[in-house]
């Protein structure tokens, strides 16, 4: 028995359930891994059929679906060498492609019944995809069945980016013997996306907070005044440098520039060039920017 993977949200141009006798077209929304190292069936994109025993190594994303494949006895079958690279390297043997095959219906990899039926081992890539998508019910199910044995910091980073405070709460209260930490990226992504509630959650968590000047830089570049206010009033040490002004001139705009001027933060503003001001004029009125920058210089230097 073989299987093939596709995305849950694919369109109607995908291959049909049942017998298929054509190659995969460019419009078909099937998963294609870039680490294919050998193919000799056709020069176009085509389906790779994986032996069922490798299901735990291939399925690492809850937003994929799986379909099972039956190869008719009169099909032309060609072997395919396949190398799977993520955080580690695995060579999967026994993969094939064929000019005729029968596809089962689709089964979502976010369905716990499929996980149980095929005894899929859960790795940290799959856990990461659950955190990114906010699928709390599956996380809880895996936890209750002792299937979570590892996770990566990026899981909490992506939950922070996507405003999944329920995922952060779940990890914090899970009691798993896994070190829970706040990475720099978690606060950077939350600041960039404007998620003040996520920033507040991390602050109240009592965990050590790792961050640098990028939190204020990303908030400024994305014009997130609410985030800048939060950091200013948080009581946490603020980290920034004079280089942030050049970024604001290009990305932040007048309101952010005015926020920094009114913040009363100690900041030595660098020499700004006309070219930077010209870049800023793409987004805002350069005359207004010039006026604010002159005020900054008169008030600070």
KAPEWO-V886087 format. One record per helix or strand of 2 or more residues. SS is the DSSP state (h for helix, s for strand). FROM is the first residue (numbers start at 0). TO is the last residue. If there is no record, write none. Layout:
ss = [SS;SS]
from = [FROM;FROM]
to = [TO;TO]
//
This chain:
ss = [s;s;s;h;s;s;s;s;s;h;h;h;h;h;h;h;h;h;h;h;h;h]
from = [1;17;48;51;63;76;88;100;106;111;123;135;152;164;183;195;213;224;243;253;273;285]
to = [6;19;50;57;69;84;97;102;107;116;132;143;160;173;192;204;220;232;251;262;279;299]
//
